[in-house]
Amino acid sequence: MTDEQAVMEESPVRENMLAVLAAGLAAMLAGAVLWALVTVVTHMELGLMAIVVGFVVGLGIQKTRKRPNKNFGVIGAVLAFAGCLLGNAFSFVAIAAQQSGAPLMDMVANIHLAGLFSAMADNFQAMDLLFYAIAIYEGFKFGSR
């Protein structure tokens, strides 16, 4: 064992869990917004965006924490999945506003969650599971490294 390893074992590093969560949440929101922007601009739901969301969330956690930890990987996985769902939801709202000609903020203010969830469920495809799984894996992998 080197001197450096001995020092690392003797002095436990205290993680700032609030900072890690804040970084993960901020990355999740940024990824979800990016997902929605790409979807609205291209008029296509790209599976690549799920991978981007997982990577961004995991990387945000990785850069904030002090040591690798599988628990942070679990947080990354959960936030990556939530970011994908949120990105989908943002996309539906933005596209609905675009199609109806209503201002986006009016659409957001008058959102009916049951209708949003129903629309998301109606448009769900088996391929979505694959991309969500990849996002979850990316969030876990990069969050725990």
ZITA-V350205 format. One record per backbone hydrogen bond with DSSP energy under -0.5 kcal/mol. CO is the residue of the C=O (numbers start at 0). NH is the residue of the N-H. Records with the same first field share a line. If there is no record, write none. Layout:
CO: NH + NH
//
This chain:
1: 5
2: 6
3: 7
4: 8
5: 9
6: 10
9: 11
12: 14
14: 16
15: 19
16: 20
17: 21
18: 22
19: 23
20: 24
21: 25
22: 26
23: 27
24: 28
25: 29
26: 30
27: 31
28: 32
29: 33
30: 34
31: 35
32: 36
33: 37
34: 38
35: 39
36: 40
37: 41
38: 42 + 43
43: 45
44: 46
45: 48
46: 49 + 50
47: 51
48: 52
49: 53
50: 54
51: 55
52: 56
53: 57
54: 58
55: 59
56: 60
57: 61
58: 62
59: 63
60: 63 + 64
68: 71 + 72
69: 73
70: 74
71: 75
72: 76
73: 77
74: 78
75: 79
76: 80
77: 81
78: 82
79: 83
80: 84
81: 85
82: 86
83: 87
84: 88
85: 89
86: 90
87: 91
88: 92
89: 93
90: 94
91: 95
92: 96
93: 97
94: 98
95: 99
96: 100 + 101
102: 106
103: 107
104: 108
105: 109
107: 110
110: 112
111: 115
112: 116
113: 117
114: 118
115: 119
116: 120
117: 121
118: 122
120: 123
124: 127 + 128
125: 128 + 129
126: 130
127: 131
128: 132
129: 133
130: 134
131: 135
132: 136
133: 137
134: 138
135: 139
136: 140
137: 141
138: 142
139: 143
140: 144
//
